[in-house]
Amino acid sequence: MTSELDIFVGNTTLIDEDVYRLWLDGYSVTDAVALRVRSGILEQTGATAAVLQSDTMDHYRTFHMLERLLHAPPKLLHQLIFQIPPSRQALLIERYYAFDEAFVREVLGKKLSKGTKKDLDDISTKTGITLKSCRRQFDNFKRVFKVVEEMRGSLVDNIQQHFLLSDRLARDYAAIVFFANNRFETGKKKLQYLSFGDFAFCAELMIQNWTLGADLKELKVLVADKDLLDLHKSLVCTALRGKLGVFSEMEANFKNLSRGLVNVAAKLTHNKDVRDLFVDLVEKFVEPCRSDHWPLSDVRFFLNQYSASVHSLDGFRHQALWDRYMGTLRGCLLRLYHD
Amino acid sequence: MPGKLKVKIVAGRHLPVMDRASDLTDAFVEVKFGNTTFKTDVYLKSLNPQWNSEWFKFEVDDEDLQDEPLQITVLDHDTYSANDAIGKVYIDIDPLLYSEAATVISGWFPIYDTIHGIRGEINVVVKVDLFNDLNRFRQSSCGVKFFCTTSIPKCYRAVIIHGFVEELVVNEDPEYQWIDRIRTPRASNEARQRLISLMSGELQRKIGLKVLEMRGNAVVGYLQCFDLEGESGLVVRAIGTACTLDKLSSPAAFLPACNSPSKEMKESPLVHPPSHGCRSTHNSPIHTATGSRLTQNFSVSVPTLIYTGMGSGSAGKEGGPFKALLRQQTQSALEQREFPFFTLTAFPPGFLVHVGGVVSARSVKLLDRIHNPDEPETRDAWWAEIRQEIKSHAKALGCHAVVGYSESTSICEEVCILSASGTAAVLNPRFLQDGTVEGCLEQRLEENLPTRCGFCHIPYDELNMPFPAHLTYCYNCRKQKVPDVLFTTIDLPTDATVIGKGCLIQARLCRLKKKAQAEANATAISNLLPFMEYEVHTQLMNKLKLKGMNALFGLRIQITVGENMLMGLASATGVYLAALPTPGGIQIAGKTPNDGSYEQHISHMQKKINDTIAKNKELYEINPPEISEEIIGSPIPEPRQRSRLLRSQSESSDEVTELDLSHGKKDAFVLEIDDTDAMEDVHSLLTDVPPPSGFYSCNTEIMPGINNWTSEIQMFTSVRVIRLSSLNLTNQALNKNFNDLCENLLKSLYFKLRSMIPCCLCHVNFTVSLPEDELIQVTVTAVAITFDKNQALQTTKTPVEKSLQRASTDNEELLQFPLELCSDSLPSHPFPPAKATSVDYSSFADRCSSWIELIKLKAQTIRRGSIKTTMTVEKASPVGDGNFRNRSAPPCANSTVGVVKMTPLSFIPGAKITKYLGIINMFFIRETTSLREEGGVSGFLHAFIAEVFAMVRAHVAALGGNAVVSYIMKQCVFMENPNKNQAQCLINVSGDAVVFVRESDLEVVSSQQPTTNCQSSCTEGEVTT
């Protein structure tokens, strides 16, 4: 006796959250059944393995049918085929677009192209995330990217409107789109200590405060003009003397650090150099400070003073631009400064 | 020119891409009614076209209005080649033709294509202007209301219940016409869908005419079926019960807490005090009557069974002249009718006087081509024959009428089994004829109407019984005789007293048959049928006893014919009726007493059976209060004594458990297990696993013993097909496969719905078909309803305790019930002397020799009527309402799709139906030539059923409704050809579109505007679009 056909259709579509998770995680029906058995569900419910198999198949089929709609979430809300309570619809969408930290770190800043898609095999092996799940996550990134790429207006709002994601998830996607668009390098070894959260935090600050194309080259004078650089250093040192545990190290390193920070600004005007933003920030600022064992509080003191002292430089005319640049950069650096 | 149909095409959305180059579609719409077609403009390059068309007006005869569906076709415009069809929407405009239903059909309809399924949606508005008073159109039967619901619809009152209406129309099946060889599958499917839609409309109109002739205004319990006879044609037939209904428009109808049975009693003018004027009659065990053998035109009528009880003793003489009068009137009221049949399964209080038992008739026919579609005489004659047989069976049971009546067919190639079944009954004439009787008799009738145990009393003459039976005095009133077991096809009467909970009981059976042609085949089938009937019945009896119960409701026996086998599936809901005696146990006896190990085996089996019975009694809370021997012999106690007795028993009843079932004084059912078949039967008895804790199931409307429903419902359809390995298939292996299939299916349902615990599967409806040689298909539709656990826990207390408890907490009105019951439920007669009867199965002597049914009747216990009926007072619990509010939080701002509930029941828990919008009767065909790509057979059928649900919901929503009640999937014919990567499925569903209002909302509405009427409050319900 073999089961040729075995289906269950409810007027309200049944969604089993646990099975949905297994499906999203890319497990085959067989693996999912094994995992469910291990969870002790048979003992709890007195069901048989055959029942579990049939139930899992059925849910997988439902999810498969829903997947087409999940690609354009507003369709899920307006479609008539599956009657799903709104709270469940929201759950389906949110979980479908959720991604793994380990995965996103691998593709963050990469071009969302076929080439990258081919690398998913390696990513799957490396992260232990199933290839199927990697594909879903990658396709989600790409889909969101494609839809909002050319749109005007707030990135987060556009994502939320077209994909009905929660605020938190929409912000994360905005970061992913922003990174993919600017192709920021995030994969270098020295950046490995940074989490997706760190990058997303920086992305959000940058999206909010920076407009591309501002003439950041003007800031270069701060390090190019020797007098200005010296004056800046003395202002900062005067203000921080006795307040900084690492004062001498700061004093010795000031010019290097300042050059690093200002050069980053200059590089932002060249598209191909933009990619190295995080590498530069870590190389030119985070690593030197960390090797001198600056505590985070000293970094904060220094950046505040470093940024504020420029107001007292009479020869410098780009105060507003500087504030916008440093405001964001300070936020990013403080977030990036950890072990 | 009696009517003008107006249609406006507003917009489309989610259309498929029809032009690969632009990824867009140039869509336009054709609107067709009868022979007139209108077109919208082409809306270029959009998947969401906004046509905003003018009003297309069709001036049509009302006859066409009834017969024709409105056909809307969405097409993609193509300048150079033929326009491509995107899909179609058929809209039945019948609901617009009677004033109380919908006034406009407006909403988003899924655009359906028989090859691709749903492809986007279209927004349509439809109106009908009828030029004149509806009365002018009597010839067309516009205005007759149709209901699938098999009881009087909730917001109506039955003035007169006229009786049976039936009609059938036949045609050639387009699938088998010569033209089908040259047209596309799509065209063929559409021709079929359209034809069936037309035939349904015609059928409904013709039935409507019959209703008008009878001076009725509605058809209740309308059941329409298709017989796909293949080469020989297509038959659409319908049966129903003609009624004259009055709309309840009084504010009283608006009081909350209304779907409960007891509430209906309160609403009814017929509520009567319990009386002792029961008619004297009795029923008891089971019996078999042999039908006549009709052999004409290669048709074979099969000996049929009448499932009832039987009696001994004297016919009640104490009824007096009134009783005679009642009987006379009923008789004359019914004798005017050709077939005194009623498709209803639930009745207004007082309607049902006595129930005789199940009557059924089957007939095997050979199909031949229908030569003249306009004169479907052959099919008519076939059914008339069967109905005649049913009528005579009912007469044999001393009954004038048949209730819970239904008809079905099973077709395999050229062989067709026609089946009809129902419950023989004696009815109260009051509802059956016009006012004449009413005035003078009403009062006396009410005085003399049977009590809540009355329906159990046998209707036939004890001295002249149609078959041997066991009768005892009614355990409730002690005055009339009752059978020891009662089988019926109806729902449990709302005022019946039940002990404990009920449960789904199924008998499953397969029999191999040789492949044969024509007459030989028909003869082989008709030779097998009686054995199947008998075995199905024996299984039901055994399982019922195993559950410790004594009555079956909602019994439905389906016999399915295949090429090389016959399948029998009987489903019913078992209960313990307080009025009937306690069922005896099952005793096993061996024939070779010398063999020691055999004896041991027997006693082992016996112990297992006894344990199971004891376990079931506990599970279903069947603990009828025991009454000690002295009381039995004592004269009728004075009322005061009585109440004292009740209390003292309730205290002790907790300790009394009935474990010792196998011997002692109880009646027992003896099984001799000397042949392997019997052994197998005993084994199979024990393989049925009870539902997991927290689950109950039944195939009736409501679960006896549960009444505290909360508002969460989940209707579902589940389909399974198994392939049998063709190697050495035996009856035994086949039975096991079939049994496993059904049991596993149930297990899967319990598992899937586990989040709803505590819950009950209601109206569980199994259908079996044999699509191919080695395939068995089982389709189940049911609804899971949650209930309040806290209250459910309470039921573990004894009924008496419970009722006392409730009585003290409930309001005064409810208090009356327990009081009435207490006085009503007392022993007033000593028990008849013990005796043993053996049942005569001589007509099946060869098969039955191994089965000896020995029923020892011992007057050892007397059962009082339980007071559990009070539990049927249903009030939406505060917990339930709370849950509901949480669950159905208004859809988020983005969502525009309203919720449409679907249920096979006639009510929605915790809600009041305020309006019936019309009947939904839809037929769909879906076909694929890319089966693998659509996820195989499971993917294909899963998607199709989901689409069917969606189309039903969309139609209901467009009518302004928010639910379908009495929903059934009448047909699900699935055919596959995996080698060709093809599959086809036909589905036919029906139900009543309604507007319901939550009781919790209703309270608010009615307190704010107490005089609000139905229409205005409907808008307060869940909004649909």
HADDOCK unambig.tbl for C-alpha pairs under 7 A between the chains (distance, minus, plus):
assign (segid A and resid 1 and name CA) (segid B and resid 722 and name CA) 6.32 0.50 0.50
assign (segid A and resid 1 and name CA) (segid B and resid 723 and name CA) 5.61 0.50 0.50
assign (segid A and resid 1 and name CA) (segid B and resid 724 and name CA) 4.84 0.50 0.50
assign (segid A and resid 1 and name CA) (segid B and resid 725 and name CA) 5.92 0.50 0.50
assign (segid A and resid 1 and name CA) (segid B and resid 737 and name CA) 6.90 0.50 0.50
assign (segid A and resid 2 and name CA) (segid B and resid 722 and name CA) 5.45 0.50 0.50
assign (segid A and resid 2 and name CA) (segid B and resid 723 and name CA) 5.35 0.50 0.50
assign (segid A and resid 2 and name CA) (segid B and resid 724 and name CA) 6.91 0.50 0.50
assign (segid A and resid 3 and name CA) (segid B and resid 721 and name CA) 6.01 0.50 0.50
assign (segid A and resid 3 and name CA) (segid B and resid 722 and name CA) 4.41 0.50 0.50
assign (segid A and resid 3 and name CA) (segid B and resid 723 and name CA) 6.38 0.50 0.50
assign (segid A and resid 4 and name CA) (segid B and resid 721 and name CA) 5.34 0.50 0.50
assign (segid A and resid 4 and name CA) (segid B and resid 722 and name CA) 5.22 0.50 0.50
assign (segid A and resid 4 and name CA) (segid B and resid 723 and name CA) 6.31 0.50 0.50
assign (segid A and resid 5 and name CA) (segid B and resid 720 and name CA) 5.29 0.50 0.50
assign (segid A and resid 5 and name CA) (segid B and resid 721 and name CA) 4.93 0.50 0.50
assign (segid A and resid 5 and name CA) (segid B and resid 722 and name CA) 6.96 0.50 0.50
assign (segid A and resid 5 and name CA) (segid B and resid 937 and name CA) 6.10 0.50 0.50
assign (segid A and resid 5 and name CA) (segid B and resid 938 and name CA) 5.06 0.50 0.50
assign (segid A and resid 6 and name CA) (segid B and resid 719 and name CA) 5.81 0.50 0.50
assign (segid A and resid 6 and name CA) (segid B and resid 720 and name CA) 4.46 0.50 0.50
assign (segid A and resid 6 and name CA) (segid B and resid 721 and name CA) 6.56 0.50 0.50
assign (segid A and resid 6 and name CA) (segid B and resid 938 and name CA) 6.04 0.50 0.50
assign (segid A and resid 7 and name CA) (segid B and resid 718 and name CA) 5.46 0.50 0.50
assign (segid A and resid 7 and name CA) (segid B and resid 719 and name CA) 5.37 0.50 0.50
assign (segid A and resid 7 and name CA) (segid B and resid 720 and name CA) 6.53 0.50 0.50
assign (segid A and resid 7 and name CA) (segid B and resid 938 and name CA) 6.12 0.50 0.50
assign (segid A and resid 7 and name CA) (segid B and resid 942 and name CA) 6.04 0.50 0.50
assign (segid A and resid 8 and name CA) (segid B and resid 716 and name CA) 6.99 0.50 0.50
assign (segid A and resid 8 and name CA) (segid B and resid 717 and name CA) 5.91 0.50 0.50
assign (segid A and resid 8 and name CA) (segid B and resid 718 and name CA) 4.23 0.50 0.50
assign (segid A and resid 8 and name CA) (segid B and resid 719 and name CA) 6.63 0.50 0.50
assign (segid A and resid 9 and name CA) (segid B and resid 716 and name CA) 5.48 0.50 0.50
assign (segid A and resid 9 and name CA) (segid B and resid 717 and name CA) 5.35 0.50 0.50
assign (segid A and resid 9 and name CA) (segid B and resid 718 and name CA) 6.16 0.50 0.50
assign (segid A and resid 9 and name CA) (segid B and resid 942 and name CA) 6.57 0.50 0.50
assign (segid A and resid 9 and name CA) (segid B and resid 945 and name CA) 6.93 0.50 0.50
assign (segid A and resid 9 and name CA) (segid B and resid 946 and name CA) 6.42 0.50 0.50
assign (segid A and resid 10 and name CA) (segid B and resid 714 and name CA) 6.60 0.50 0.50
assign (segid A and resid 10 and name CA) (segid B and resid 715 and name CA) 5.79 0.50 0.50
assign (segid A and resid 10 and name CA) (segid B and resid 716 and name CA) 4.06 0.50 0.50
assign (segid A and resid 10 and name CA) (segid B and resid 717 and name CA) 6.45 0.50 0.50
assign (segid A and resid 11 and name CA) (segid B and resid 714 and name CA) 6.43 0.50 0.50
assign (segid A and resid 11 and name CA) (segid B and resid 715 and name CA) 5.46 0.50 0.50
assign (segid A and resid 11 and name CA) (segid B and resid 716 and name CA) 5.81 0.50 0.50
assign (segid A and resid 11 and name CA) (segid B and resid 902 and name CA) 6.70 0.50 0.50
assign (segid A and resid 11 and name CA) (segid B and resid 949 and name CA) 6.68 0.50 0.50
assign (segid A and resid 12 and name CA) (segid B and resid 714 and name CA) 6.45 0.50 0.50
assign (segid A and resid 47 and name CA) (segid B and resid 751 and name CA) 6.78 0.50 0.50
assign (segid A and resid 51 and name CA) (segid B and resid 748 and name CA) 5.33 0.50 0.50
assign (segid A and resid 55 and name CA) (segid B and resid 752 and name CA) 6.86 0.50 0.50
assign (segid A and resid 61 and name CA) (segid B and resid 939 and name CA) 6.73 0.50 0.50
assign (segid A and resid 77 and name CA) (segid B and resid 895 and name CA) 5.39 0.50 0.50
assign (segid A and resid 78 and name CA) (segid B and resid 895 and name CA) 6.50 0.50 0.50
assign (segid A and resid 78 and name CA) (segid B and resid 896 and name CA) 6.36 0.50 0.50
assign (segid A and resid 78 and name CA) (segid B and resid 897 and name CA) 6.17 0.50 0.50
assign (segid A and resid 80 and name CA) (segid B and resid 950 and name CA) 5.64 0.50 0.50
assign (segid A and resid 81 and name CA) (segid B and resid 946 and name CA) 6.01 0.50 0.50
assign (segid A and resid 81 and name CA) (segid B and resid 947 and name CA) 5.60 0.50 0.50
assign (segid A and resid 81 and name CA) (segid B and resid 950 and name CA) 4.86 0.50 0.50
assign (segid A and resid 82 and name CA) (segid B and resid 946 and name CA) 6.90 0.50 0.50
assign (segid A and resid 86 and name CA) (segid B and resid 891 and name CA) 5.57 0.50 0.50
assign (segid A and resid 86 and name CA) (segid B and resid 892 and name CA) 6.36 0.50 0.50
